[in-house]
């Protein structure tokens, strides 16, 4: 069987007043799970989001957060 590949969420609306308002949208209107929100970027399991001059930017997450302790190589 093939490996399940998670697909990056790309929003249709790219202009947002604040990153917090986009975070609220992600949590209430999509199936995306916010992993990290530090005030200047939002990281979900598949995508990294930022905001500059009300324009949303996004890129795929290169190293997704491990889902369990077993998945880490520590």
C-alpha positions in Angstrom: 0.0 0.0 0.0 1.1 3.6 -0.7 2.0 6.0 2.0 -0.7 8.6 2.9 0.6 12.1 1.9 -0.9 15.1 3.8 -1.8 18.0 1.5 -1.0 21.6 2.3 -4.1 23.8 2.9 -4.2 26.8 0.6 -6.9 29.4 1.6 -8.8 31.2 -1.1 -8.7 34.5 0.9 -5.2 35.8 1.1 -5.8 39.2 2.8 -6.3 39.2 6.6 -6.2 42.0 9.1 -4.3 39.9 11.7 -2.7 36.5 11.9 -4.9 35.9 15.0 -8.0 36.3 12.8 -6.6 33.8 10.3 -5.8 31.4 13.1 -9.4 31.6 14.4 -10.6 30.9 10.8 -8.3 27.8 10.6 -9.6 26.4 13.9 -13.3 27.0 13.2 -13.7 26.6 9.5 -11.2 24.0 8.4 -9.8 20.7 9.5 -6.3 22.1 9.9 -4.8 21.7 13.4 -2.6 24.6 14.6 0.6 23.1 16.1 2.5 26.4 16.8 1.2 30.0 17.0 3.9 32.3 18.2 2.5 35.7 17.1 4.4 36.0 13.8 3.7 32.6 12.2 1.2 29.7 12.4 2.4 26.2 11.8 0.0 23.4 11.2 0.9 19.7 10.5 1.3 20.5 6.8 1.8 24.3 6.3 3.6 27.3 7.7 1.7 30.7 7.5 2.9 34.2 7.9 1.4 37.7 7.4 3.0 40.9 6.1 1.1 44.0 5.1 -2.2 42.0 5.5 -1.0 39.6 2.8 -0.9 35.9 3.8 2.1 33.8 2.8 2.4 30.1 3.1 4.8 27.2 2.5 4.9 23.5 3.1 6.3 22.3 6.4 9.6 20.5 5.7 9.8 18.5 8.9 6.3 17.8 10.2 6.0 17.6 14.0 6.2 14.0 15.2 2.8 12.7 16.2 4.1 10.4 19.0 7.2 10.1 21.0 8.0 6.9 19.2 8.3 8.9 15.9 11.2 10.9 17.2 14.8 9.7 16.7 16.0 10.8 20.2 
